Amino acid sequence: MQIAIDLPNDFVTFQTPTDIRQEIRTVYALSLFQKERVTLVKAAELAGLDLYEFMAICKANRVPVIDISREDLLDEMHGLLQK
C-alpha cells in the first residue's frame, strides 16, 4: 500500500526523498511498537531495518524492547535456577 502526504517545500530541501521516506517509516514503526500494536520483529520489518538496528533505535528513543518489571524478571530467573 502506498500513502501520499504533502510536505512543505522548505522541509523537503533538507533531506532527500529516500531519507524522508525512511524516517517516516521508522517513526511510524516505532510508534506502533510503543503502542503495542505490532511486535518488535514486525516493527523492524516495517522500518526496513534488521532487528538489532531497530532495537538500537528503540534504545535511542527510550522505548523499552523488553516489557517486564525488574521483580518479574528476577522471579523468572529464580524459577529457572530452581529447576
BATIBA-768996 format. One record per residue: x, y, z of N, C-alpha, C in turn; residue number from 1. Coordinates in Angstrom, 3 decimals, m for minus. Layout:
BATIBA-768996
n_east  n_north  n_up  ca_east  ca_north  ca_up  c_east  c_north  c_up  nulo
X  Y  Z  X  Y  Z  X  Y  Z  NUM
...
end
This chain:
BATIBA-768996
n_east  n_north  n_up  ca_east  ca_north  ca_up  c_east  c_north  c_up  nulo
0.848  m1.168  0.000  0.000  0.000  0.000  0.895  1.232  0.000  1
0.484  2.227  m0.718  1.199  3.490  m0.722  0.285  4.577  m0.186  2
0.878  5.456  0.593  0.149  6.599  1.136  0.954  7.839  0.781  3
0.315  8.817  0.219  0.989  10.056  m0.162  0.674  11.137  0.863  4
1.701  11.915  1.201  1.492  13.052  2.090  2.150  14.274  1.463  5
1.602  15.417  1.722  2.168  16.669  1.235  3.043  17.263  2.322  6
4.264  17.630  1.929  5.191  18.254  2.858  5.558  19.635  2.318  7
5.788  20.589  3.208  6.199  21.915  2.748  7.511  21.834  1.957  8
7.623  22.597  0.900  8.819  22.562  0.056  10.093  22.863  0.828  9
10.036  23.803  1.758  11.251  24.138  2.505  11.725  22.982  3.380  10
10.818  22.122  3.807  11.212  20.948  4.587  11.919  19.923  3.707  11
11.415  19.738  2.517  11.937  18.720  1.612  13.352  19.048  1.170  12
13.739  20.292  1.171  15.087  20.659  0.726  16.162  20.205  1.709  13
15.786  19.890  2.935  16.762  19.459  3.929  17.187  18.008  3.762  14
16.344  17.192  3.167  16.617  15.765  3.042  16.195  15.276  1.673  15
16.769  14.146  1.283  16.357  13.522  0.031  15.029  12.808  0.249  16
14.264  12.589  m0.800  13.011  11.839  m0.649  13.230  10.457  m0.033  17
14.325  9.815  m0.355  14.626  8.497  0.216  14.830  8.592  1.728  18
15.559  9.616  2.159  15.784  9.811  3.597  14.473  10.111  4.325  19
13.641  10.939  3.722  12.340  11.272  4.326  11.479  10.024  4.442  20
11.429  9.252  3.371  10.633  8.019  3.362  11.099  7.081  4.483  21
12.428  6.913  4.625  12.964  6.024  5.658  12.631  6.534  7.054  22
12.767  7.831  7.254  12.480  8.394  8.574  11.007  8.230  8.938  23
10.122  8.472  7.980  8.691  8.317  8.243  8.368  6.859  8.573  24
8.935  5.923  7.828  8.686  4.503  8.100  9.196  4.114  9.484  25
10.368  4.617  9.839  10.963  4.274  11.131  10.153  4.859  12.283  26
9.774  6.108  12.174  8.992  6.754  13.235  7.626  6.087  13.386  27
7.013  5.743  12.261  5.707  5.071  12.307  5.842  3.695  12.957  28
6.873  2.948  12.579  7.097  1.629  13.165  7.356  1.743  14.666  29
8.139  2.721  15.060  8.429  2.939  16.478  7.153  3.272  17.245  30
6.315  4.098  16.658  5.049  4.463  17.288  4.136  3.247  17.454  31
4.008  2.455  16.411  3.162  1.254  16.500  3.690  0.280  17.544  32
5.006  0.113  17.592  5.598  m0.798  18.578  5.372  m0.275  19.994  33
5.579  1.008  20.179  5.410  1.611  21.510  3.966  1.477  21.992  34
3.009  1.540  21.078  1.593  1.401  21.429  1.159  m0.066  21.487  35
2.113  m0.974  21.315  1.881  m2.423  21.362  0.898  m2.893  20.291  36
0.932  m2.238  19.145  0.063  m2.639  18.031  0.760  m3.616  17.097  37
2.108  m3.662  17.167  2.890  m4.633  16.399  4.011  m5.163  17.281  38
4.536  m6.316  16.899  5.665  m6.894  17.629  6.951  m6.181  17.249  39
7.990  m6.461  17.983  9.303  m5.895  17.698  9.767  m6.302  16.303  40
9.576  m7.555  15.968  10.000  m8.063  14.662  9.228  m7.380  13.537  41
7.911  m7.241  13.695  7.089  m6.589  12.679  7.451  m5.107  12.548  42
7.742  m4.454  13.655  8.126  m3.046  13.607  9.445  m2.876  12.856  43
10.393  m3.749  13.117  11.672  m3.694  12.403  11.453  m3.905  10.912  44
10.590  m4.854  10.584  10.273  m5.129  9.183  9.643  m3.892  8.522  45
8.699  m3.274  9.194  8.052  m2.082  8.668  9.059  m0.951  8.450  46
10.000  m0.822  9.365  11.022  0.219  9.260  12.060  m0.108  8.186  47
12.067  m1.352  7.720  13.058  m1.749  6.723  14.437  m1.930  7.320  48
14.466  m2.293  8.603  15.723  m2.464  9.329  15.821  m3.880  9.865  49
17.063  m4.306  10.170  17.149  m5.595  10.838  16.811  m5.401  12.311  50
16.577  m6.486  12.994  16.094  m6.432  14.368  17.012  m5.620  15.277  51
18.320  m5.808  15.142  19.263  m5.124  16.029  19.342  m3.628  15.735  52
19.215  m3.245  14.460  19.174  m1.825  14.128  17.933  m1.169  14.742  53
16.797  m1.867  14.649  15.568  m1.308  15.214  15.645  m1.248  16.737  54
16.236  m2.255  17.347  16.399  m2.231  18.810  17.270  m1.046  19.230  55
18.289  m0.724  18.441  19.150  0.427  18.751  18.354  1.724  18.656  56
17.449  1.802  17.681  16.595  2.984  17.561  15.645  3.073  18.755  57
15.115  1.935  19.181  14.269  1.922  20.383  15.052  2.456  21.577  58
16.276  1.977  21.732  17.099  2.421  22.856  17.357  3.928  22.781  59
17.680  4.423  21.598  17.955  5.848  21.413  16.726  6.702  21.724  60
15.544  6.129  21.530  14.291  6.846  21.792  13.657  6.454  23.123  61
14.411  5.726  23.922  13.962  5.296  25.258  12.657  4.514  25.220  62
12.548  3.651  24.226  11.396  2.760  24.106  11.882  1.365  24.507  63
11.395  0.839  25.633  11.868  m0.475  26.080  11.470  m1.585  25.111  64
12.393  m2.499  24.874  12.092  m3.634  23.995  11.665  m4.860  24.794  65
11.936  m4.824  26.085  11.505  m5.896  26.971  10.548  m5.279  27.979  66
9.320  m5.741  27.958  8.296  m5.151  28.825  8.046  m6.075  30.009  67
8.991  m6.057  30.923  8.865  m6.875  32.124  9.484  m6.089  33.281  68
8.859  m6.138  34.405  9.406  m5.408  35.547  10.640  m6.131  36.079  69
11.431  m5.413  36.826  12.640  m5.992  37.418  12.271  m7.165  38.324  70
11.208  m6.983  39.102  10.781  m8.020  40.039  10.330  m9.285  39.299  71
9.556  m9.098  38.230  9.108  m10.248  37.448  10.277  m10.979  36.800  72
11.238  m10.220  36.319  12.420  m10.834  35.715  13.210  m11.629  36.749  73
13.383  m11.069  37.936  14.097  m11.790  38.995  13.346  m13.057  39.403  74
12.008  m12.974  39.467  11.200  m14.158  39.775  11.398  m15.239  38.714  75
11.391  m14.827  37.441  11.599  m15.778  36.336  12.970  m16.436  36.446  76
13.976  m15.624  36.715  15.344  m16.156  36.819  15.458  m17.095  38.012  77
14.833  m16.711  39.118  14.860  m17.559  40.303  14.185  m18.903  40.006  78
13.067  m18.858  39.295  12.358  m20.082  38.921  13.213  m20.976  38.027  79
13.976  m20.386  37.133  14.847  m21.176  36.265  15.972  m21.844  37.054  80
16.478  m21.131  38.041  17.566  m21.678  38.850  17.090  m22.824  39.746  81
15.807  m22.836  40.092  15.258  m23.870  40.947  15.097  m25.206  40.223  82
15.062  m25.172  38.912  14.831  m26.401  38.116  16.078  m27.217  37.989  83
end
